[in-house]
Amino acid sequence: MDAASTAEASTSTSTTTAALISTKELREIGHEAVWSLSTAKPGNGVEQIRDDNMDTYWQSDGAQPHLINVQFHKKMTILEVALYLDYSLDESYTPKKISMKAGTTFHDLVEIQVVNLKEPQGWVKVPLRNPYAYGPDGPGSLVGMDTGESQGGLLRAFFLQISIIAMHQNGRDTHVRQAKIYGPRSPLAVFCGQSRVGMDRDLGGVCTVPEFTTSELAQFSTVR
C-alpha cells in the first residue's frame, strides 16, 4: 500500500477540496498547540508522537476510544491531519477507524470526519473541512466574512480531537508513531476572498496567491 495514500473516508467531504491544496501551501501548526492523550504507557506518550522519529510511538493504556487532544490558544484554520501508522510493525495496534472532532472546548466537540483505514503503512493524510460552514449557495460560498468565522467550509477551531475508535484484528490498545497538524502557510491563502487576488472556487474559497521566486522580492511578501 502506498505510504502516502489518502485515507478512505466514510463522509462525503473526505478528500475533495482540501486535498487539492499543494503541500507548499501548508505549514505544520502542531507546535502552537497543547497536546494531551486519554491514556499512555510510561515512556510512550505525547513526546513520542511529536519527536519526528518513526521508530517511537504512542501506546494507549485503557478503554476505547483512544483520544489525541490538540488545543490551540487561538482559533486556527486547520486544513489537514497527518498520522504515521505502520501495520507491518504494529499489527493489531494499528488504528482501523478514526473520528475527527472539532470545537471550542472539550465539551462542545462536533464530529466532522470519520475515516476507515485498511492496513496503512506510512503517512495517512486526512484533509479536513467544516461541513457545517457552507454558505447558502453550497460549497465554495462564503460564511462570516465580516466576523472572521469559517469561510466556504474551511475548518476553524480552538480544539481538535483525534478519536481512535477501532483497531485492526479487534485490537484493544493503539500505536500512533507520529501526528502532524497542518494549516495554511499564509493568512492570504484563506482570507483573500474579497481582495484583488482571485479566488479559486474549486478550492472552496482558498485563494491562489502568486509567489515571488527571488529572495529580493520575497522579503516584501509579508508585513512583519
Buried (B, 14 or more C-beta within 10 A) or exposed (E): EEEEBBBEBEBEBBBBBBBEBEEEBBBEBBEBBEBBBBBBBEEBBBEBBBEEEEEBBBBBBBEBBBBBBBBBEEBBBBBBBBBBBBBEBBBBBBBBBBBBBBBEEEEEBEBBBBBBBEEBBBBBBBBBBBBEBBBEEEBBBBBEBEEEBBBBBBBBBBBBBBBBBBBBEEBEBBBBBBBBBBBBBBEBBBBBBEEEBEBBEEBBBBBBBEEEEEEEEEEEEEEE
